[in-house]
Amino acid sequence: MVDAVENIKPICKVEKVRVAGTIYDVPGIVARDRQQTLAIRWILEAAFKRRINYRISLEKCSFDEILDAYRKRGIARKKRENLHGLASANRSFAHFRWCSAGRRPRKGQRANKKDLPLTLRCADQQRAASHELVRDRGEETPVSDTEMVESEFLRLD
């Protein structure tokens, strides 16, 4: 079951951002806890779709979808591949990530953590996770932020 969820976890996401009257699909990185949530949700959605199409029990459909996810195929895996394909096709718009920040602090106000762009918050979480990984392995120098983010974002398998 764990391997099935690991095979479905999305690494990147696509947000719609409006800049100067044009809407762009901007790729970003998905937080680790959100990856697992999306993977489980997609597997359940795929099981419900199978149930409607083939009129068999939900238990059997869930089992079949988990088995397909383990074997790296099925409806949920297709959804992940489509999302990653869309993100890689729109990589040229990644510099618009700062636009997805939502509201910015007014002049004289300090920015809260929640006011940062979602991608920066995710990068902070991933940076902390990478430092913990390095400490667990006993290495002295942590992986640089750019290497970690690039490896996570560019690895579209």
Order of alpha helices (4+ residues) and beta strands (2+ residues): alpha-beta-beta-alpha-alpha-alpha-alpha-alpha
